[in-house]
Structures are given as structure tokens and as C-alpha cells.
Amino acid sequence: MNRSKSTSDSEWQALLTSEQYQVCRRHGTEPAFSGAYWNTKTAGTYICLCCRQALFSSHAKFDSRSGWPSFWAPLETAAINEHTDRSLGMVRTEVSCENCGAHLGHVFPDGPPPSGLRYCINSLALDLQPEET
């Protein structure tokens, strides 16, 4: 199945767990320090849970102390989209997968060098593909 922006809502509901669906398709957020990858040190590539597109490298991952996996840059800028998010009485920049539109998290201007950005991403939106050794 080609999982993309054309995949229907009912198909996503059948493919994802209720928690994954809430985060990826309904723009939810997992609780801080609850996700599988917030403290992971494994080397590899983080891919979109929904469509398998490569999104982030473990080499750009850092400990933001926020409770979510954080990266200072995506693998490719074209792999993600950024949108203004005015929900919850705040103005933030939402990050989504360019291929399938899955909500990934948000990006903030308080990250480390070299980018100064912090891509704060939900573990439920990712799958880690470990590097081969």
C-alpha cells in the first residue's frame, strides 16, 4: 500500500494504534518522558511511522531535557513541512511529514548549534531504523 496524503482517514485508523492515530493524524502529543525514543542513544535513522520516509538522523539528536526526542535538523529539509499552529492559545511551528502529512511535532528556535533549532518530535510518529554494524 502506498501510504501518502491520499490515504483515507478510515485507512489510517485501521493501520495505526489509537495512540499513533491520535498523534499522527489528529495532531496530538504524547506525554513528556513517555515515548520510546526520548532517551534513546541508538545510532540510526528515524523514519515516519506512517509512510516510512526517512526524517532524522541520530547524529542530529540531542538531549533537550524536554521529554521528547529532539533533533537540530532533519535529514533533508524537503522531507518535512512546517505550518503555523495556533492551537492551545499559542503560536508554534508544527512539523509534518511531507510525504503523508503525519503530524510529527514542533520546531522551536532554542536548539544547539549549528542550526539553533529544536525539532521536538513525538516518538509515536517515528520508527528507528538502527545503523548496521
C-alpha positions as CSV (number, residue, x, y, z in Angstrom):
1,M,0.0,0.0,0.0
2,N,1.3,3.4,-0.9
3,R,0.8,5.4,2.3
4,S,0.6,9.1,1.3
5,K,-1.6,12.1,1.7
6,S,-4.2,10.3,-0.4
7,T,-4.6,7.6,2.2
8,S,-8.1,7.9,3.7
9,D,-8.8,8.6,7.3
10,S,-10.5,5.3,7.8
11,E,-7.4,3.5,6.3
12,W,-5.2,5.4,8.8
13,Q,-7.5,4.3,11.6
14,A,-7.1,0.7,10.5
15,L,-3.3,0.9,10.1
16,L,-2.4,2.7,13.3
17,T,-2.9,2.1,17.0
18,S,-5.3,4.5,18.7
19,E,-2.4,6.4,20.2
20,Q,-0.5,6.6,16.9
21,Y,-3.6,7.8,15.2
22,Q,-4.2,10.5,17.8
23,V,-0.7,11.9,17.4
24,C,-0.1,11.4,13.7
25,R,-3.4,12.1,12.2
26,R,-5.2,14.2,14.9
27,H,-2.2,16.4,15.8
28,G,-2.0,15.1,19.3
29,T,1.1,15.0,21.6
30,E,2.3,12.1,23.7
31,P,3.1,12.9,27.4
32,A,6.6,14.0,28.1
33,F,9.1,11.3,29.0
34,S,6.6,8.6,27.9
35,G,7.8,7.9,24.3
36,A,10.1,5.1,23.2
37,Y,12.8,7.4,21.8
38,W,13.1,10.4,24.2
39,N,16.2,8.9,25.8
40,T,17.4,6.5,23.1
41,K,21.1,6.6,22.2
42,T,21.0,4.0,19.4
43,A,22.6,5.2,16.1
44,G,20.3,5.1,13.1
45,T,17.7,6.8,11.1
46,Y,14.3,7.9,12.4
47,I,11.6,7.3,9.8
48,C,8.0,8.3,9.6
49,L,5.8,5.7,11.3
50,C,3.1,6.2,8.7
51,C,4.9,6.2,5.4
52,R,8.4,5.1,6.1
53,Q,10.1,8.2,4.8
54,A,13.5,9.0,6.3
55,L,13.2,12.1,8.5
56,F,16.0,12.5,11.1
57,S,19.4,11.0,11.8
58,S,20.5,10.0,15.3
59,H,23.6,12.1,14.7
60,A,21.4,15.2,14.9
61,K,19.7,14.1,18.0
62,F,20.4,15.8,21.3
63,D,19.1,15.8,24.9
64,S,16.8,18.8,25.1
65,R,15.6,17.7,28.6
66,S,12.1,18.2,27.2
67,G,11.0,14.6,27.4
68,W,10.6,14.2,23.6
69,P,13.2,13.1,21.0
70,S,14.8,16.3,19.8
71,F,16.9,17.0,16.7
72,W,18.8,20.1,15.5
73,A,18.0,19.3,11.8
74,P,16.1,16.9,9.6
75,L,17.9,14.6,7.2
76,E,16.5,16.6,4.3
77,T,14.6,19.9,4.5
78,A,12.3,18.7,1.8
79,A,11.2,15.7,3.9
80,I,9.2,17.9,6.3
81,N,6.7,20.7,6.1
82,E,6.3,23.5,8.6
83,H,3.0,25.2,9.4
84,T,1.8,27.8,11.8
85,D,0.0,26.1,14.7
86,R,-2.3,28.5,16.7
87,S,-3.9,25.8,18.9
88,L,-3.9,25.8,22.7
89,G,-3.6,29.5,22.8
90,M,0.0,29.5,21.5
91,V,1.7,30.3,18.2
92,R,4.1,27.5,17.3
93,T,5.6,25.9,14.2
94,E,4.2,22.5,13.5
95,V,6.3,19.9,11.7
96,S,4.7,17.3,9.5
97,C,5.9,14.6,7.1
98,E,6.0,16.0,3.5
99,N,5.0,12.6,2.0
100,C,2.0,11.6,4.1
101,G,1.1,14.7,6.1
102,A,1.6,12.9,9.5
103,H,1.9,15.3,12.5
104,L,5.4,14.9,13.9
105,G,5.7,17.6,16.5
106,H,7.0,21.2,16.6
107,V,10.2,23.1,15.9
108,F,11.5,25.8,18.2
109,P,14.3,28.4,17.9
110,D,16.1,27.3,21.1
111,G,18.2,24.4,19.9
112,P,22.0,23.9,19.8
113,P,24.5,24.8,17.1
114,P,24.8,24.5,14.3
115,S,21.2,25.3,13.4
116,G,19.9,26.8,16.7
117,L,16.7,24.8,16.1
118,R,15.0,22.1,18.2
119,Y,12.8,19.7,16.3
120,C,10.7,18.3,19.2
121,I,9.2,15.2,17.8
122,N,6.7,12.6,19.2
123,S,8.1,9.1,19.5
124,L,4.7,7.8,18.4
125,A,5.3,9.4,14.9
126,L,8.7,7.7,14.5
127,D,10.3,4.3,13.9
128,L,14.1,4.0,14.5
129,Q,16.0,2.0,11.9
130,P,19.3,1.2,13.6
131,E,22.6,1.5,11.7
132,E,24.1,-1.7,10.5
133,T,27.3,-2.5,12.3
